């Protein structure tokens, strides 16, 4: 299974404090209709940190069931507890996911050697392709390019990385050190096109929750060699990307989807509604893009 192109880090719709399965299935179906290349349930954008284990497993199963093999499903299954990550990864495999997105352990602040051992331990228990999720802004740990080389050699199941540093030097180093077949996926919507330009394979995106066709279209244009079209879409999405981070993800994305009629806005504490001033800014951005 190749992880290439635009993957949406799906929000998890809630209603009355519970997972809204009907809205979730409808959102997945719309994403596929719009041409998205893959889906990521239970990532940061899916509020995985506030899902119970039972909910986490159910959300992945719903996604796999609804997709029906039409596009890849890369299931969020990581944890700062290695044993917990093994359990979630096993469940993702049992549900039929095509791969697991495994965040680096957060809060614990492991050493680089500890990171290698963490992924090796998961691989020893579960045979499934893994994509490492490197997001130092949330975990306080940066997987260095040299460490990814060690992980790749030790754990052949690790086929790529979601690189959310926004650091193009680091991204270039990873591609240089790990080779062109290692799937470097941008985890930063602002730098998708530059990442593709240096050899990246795609993106795991927040903004594609609201414009899946546009993000997929940019990747398609780039892969087809149509750089002017890819550049045009990059700049069309730039204000939307800023809008998605006016406050902490996924609050702006859920707010936008609510205004677009895709779901009812509901998050779980400690995530709360956007400040009114930021709502005004977001609505203006969406209106300019013709989304509301």
C-alpha positions in Angstrom: 0.0 0.0 0.0 1.4 3.4 -1.1 0.8 6.4 1.1 1.0 9.1 -1.5 -1.0 12.3 -2.1 -3.4 14.2 0.1 -4.7 12.5 3.2 -7.2 14.2 5.4 -6.6 14.1 9.2 -10.3 13.7 9.9 -12.2 15.6 12.6 -14.4 13.4 14.8 -18.0 14.7 14.9 -19.7 14.6 18.2 -23.4 15.0 19.2 -24.6 15.1 22.7 -21.2 14.0 24.0 -21.1 10.9 21.8 -19.4 10.1 18.4 -21.9 11.1 15.7 -21.6 8.1 13.4 -24.0 9.3 10.7 -22.2 12.7 10.3 -18.8 10.9 10.4 -19.8 8.5 7.6 -21.2 11.4 5.6 -18.0 13.4 6.0 -16.0 10.4 4.8 -18.2 9.9 1.8 -17.9 13.6 0.9 -14.1 13.4 1.2 -14.0 10.5 -1.2 -16.4 12.1 -3.7 -14.1 15.2 -3.7 -11.1 13.1 -4.7 -9.1 12.8 -1.5 -6.3 10.3 -1.8 -6.5 8.8 1.8 -8.0 9.3 5.2 -6.5 9.4 8.8 -9.0 8.7 11.6 -8.0 9.3 15.2 -5.1 11.7 14.7 -4.6 15.0 16.6 -7.4 16.6 14.5 -9.7 13.7 15.4 -9.3 14.7 19.1 -7.9 11.3 19.8 -6.6 12.6 23.1 -10.1 12.8 24.5 -11.5 9.6 23.0 -11.9 6.6 25.2 -10.1 3.4 23.9 -13.5 2.0 23.0 -14.4 5.1 21.0 -11.0 5.2 19.4 -11.3 1.7 18.1 -14.9 2.3 17.0 -14.0 5.4 15.0 -11.3 3.6 13.1 -13.7 0.7 12.3 -16.4 3.1 11.1 -13.8 4.8 8.8 -12.6 1.5 7.4 -16.2 0.2 6.9 -17.3 3.4 5.1 -14.2 3.6 2.9 -14.7 0.0 1.7 -11.1 -0.2 0.3 -11.6 2.7 -2.1 -8.7 4.7 -0.7 -6.1 4.0 2.0 -6.9 4.4 5.7 -4.0 5.3 7.9 -5.2 4.9 11.4 -3.9 7.0 14.3 -2.8 4.4 16.8 0.1 6.0 18.8 0.5 6.7 22.5 3.1 7.8 25.0 2.7 4.4 26.6 4.3 1.7 24.4 2.0 -1.1 25.6 -1.0 1.1 24.8 0.4 1.9 21.4 0.7 -1.9 20.7 -2.9 -2.4 21.7 -4.2 0.4 19.5 -2.1 -0.6 16.6 -3.3 -4.2 16.9 -6.9 -3.0 16.9 -6.2 -0.8 13.8 -4.9 -3.9 12.0 -7.9 -6.0 13.1 -10.2 -3.3 11.9 -8.7 -3.5 8.4 -6.7 -0.3 8.3 -3.9 -0.1 5.7 -1.4 1.3 8.1 -0.9 3.0 11.4 0.1 6.6 12.1 2.2 6.4 15.3 3.0 9.6 17.2 6.2 9.9 19.1 5.7 9.4 22.8 4.6 12.7 24.3 5.2 14.0 27.9 7.7 11.2 28.6 10.4 13.0 26.5 12.3 9.8 25.5 15.8 10.0 24.1 16.5 9.4 20.4 17.5 5.8 21.3 14.2 5.4 23.3 12.3 6.4 20.1 14.0 3.7 18.1 13.1 1.1 20.8 9.5 2.3 21.1 8.8 1.7 17.4 10.8 -1.6 17.4 8.6 -2.8 20.3 5.4 -2.1 18.4 6.7 -3.8 15.3 7.6 -6.9 17.3 3.9 -7.3 18.2 2.0 -6.1 15.1 2.8 -6.6 11.4 1.4 -3.5 9.8 3.0 -0.6 7.8 3.8 2.3 10.1 4.2 6.1 9.5 6.0 7.9 12.3 4.2 11.1 13.3 6.8 13.8 14.3 5.1 16.9 15.8 7.5 18.4 18.4 5.2 21.3 19.1 2.8 18.8 20.8 5.3 16.2 22.1 8.4 18.2 23.0 10.5 15.5 21.2 11.9 15.9 17.6 12.7 12.8 15.7 16.0 13.7 14.1 16.7 12.6 10.5 19.6 10.4 11.7 17.2 8.7 14.1 14.7 8.1 11.3 17.4 6.3 9.4 18.0 4.1 12.4 14.3 3.4 12.8 14.0 2.6 9.1 16.8 0.1 9.3 15.7 -1.5 12.6 12.0 -1.5 11.7 11.3 -2.1 8.0 7.6 -1.7 8.7 8.2 2.0 9.1 7.6 3.2 5.6 7.3 7.0 6.1 7.0 9.9 8.4 4.4 12.7 8.9 6.8 15.6 9.3 5.0 18.4 11.1 8.0 20.6 12.0 7.6 22.8 9.0 11.4 22.7 8.8 12.3 22.3 5.1 16.0 21.7 6.0 15.0 18.7 8.2 12.5 17.5 5.5 15.2 17.6 2.9 17.7 15.8 5.1 15.2 13.0 5.8 14.6 12.5 2.1 18.4 12.5 1.4 19.2 10.1 4.3 16.2 7.7 4.0 15.9 7.6 0.2 13.2 8.5 -2.3 11.0 5.5 -1.5 10.5 6.6 2.1 7.2 8.4 2.2 7.7 11.9 3.7 4.3 13.4 4.2 4.0 17.0 5.2 2.1 17.5 8.5 2.1 21.3 8.0 -0.4 22.6 5.5 1.7 25.7 4.9 4.6 23.8 3.4 3.0 21.1 1.4 4.1 22.3 -2.0 7.8 23.0 -1.0 7.8 19.5 0.6 6.7 18.0 -2.7 9.3 20.0 -4.5 12.2 18.5 -2.5 10.8 14.9 -2.9 8.0 14.5 -0.4 5.1 12.2 -1.3 2.2 14.2 0.0 0.4 15.5 3.1 -1.7 14.6 6.1 -3.8 17.7 6.1 -6.1 19.7 8.4 -7.3 22.2 5.8 -8.5 19.3 3.5 -11.3 18.7 6.0 -12.9 21.7 4.4 -11.3 21.7 0.9 -10.4 18.1 0.1 -10.7 18.6 -3.6 -8.3 21.6 -3.6 -5.6 19.8 -1.6 -5.9 16.7 -3.7 -5.9 18.8 -6.8 -2.6 20.5 -5.8 -1.0 17.2 -5.3 -2.4 15.9 -8.6 -1.1 18.9 -10.4 2.3 18.6 -9.0 2.6 14.9 -9.8 1.4 15.7 -13.3 4.2 18.3 -13.7 1.8 21.2 -13.8 3.7 23.5 -11.4 1.7 26.7 -12.3 -1.5 24.9 -11.3 0.0 23.5 -8.1 1.3 27.0 -7.2 -2.1 28.6 -7.9 -3.8 26.1 -5.6 -1.1 26.6 -2.9 -1.9 30.3 -2.8 -5.6 29.8 -2.9 -5.4 27.6 0.1 -3.0 29.9 2.0 -5.7 32.0 3.7 -7.6 28.9 4.6 -4.6 27.4 6.2 -4.1 30.5 8.3 -7.8 30.3 9.2 -7.4 26.7 10.4 -4.8 27.8 12.9 -6.4 31.0 14.3 -6.9 28.9 17.4 -5.8 25.4 18.4 -6.6 22.6 15.9 -9.3 21.2 15.4 -11.5 24.0 16.7 -11.4 26.2 13.6 -11.8 23.1 11.3 -14.9 22.0 13.2 -16.2 25.6 13.3 -15.9 25.8 9.5 -17.4 22.4 8.9 -20.3 23.4 11.1 -21.0 26.6 9.1 -20.7 24.5 5.9 -23.4 22.2 7.2 -21.2 19.2 7.4 -21.6 18.6 11.1 -22.8 20.2 14.3 -20.1 22.0 16.1 -19.1 20.1 19.3 -15.7 19.5 20.9 -14.7 18.0 24.1 -13.0 19.9 26.9 -10.5 21.3 27.2 -11.3 22.4 23.6 -13.9 25.1 23.5 -15.5 27.4 21.0 -13.4 30.0 19.2 -13.4 33.6 20.5 -15.9 35.8 18.7 -13.2 37.9 17.2 -11.5 34.9 15.7 -14.8 33.5 14.5 -15.3 36.8 12.6 -11.9 36.4 11.0 -12.5 32.8 10.1 -15.9 33.6 8.6 -14.4 36.3 6.4 -11.7 33.9 5.1 -14.3 31.3 4.3 -16.6 33.8 2.7 -13.8 35.0 0.5 -13.2 31.4 -0.6 -16.9 30.9 -1.3 -17.3 28.3 1.4 -20.0 30.0 3.5 
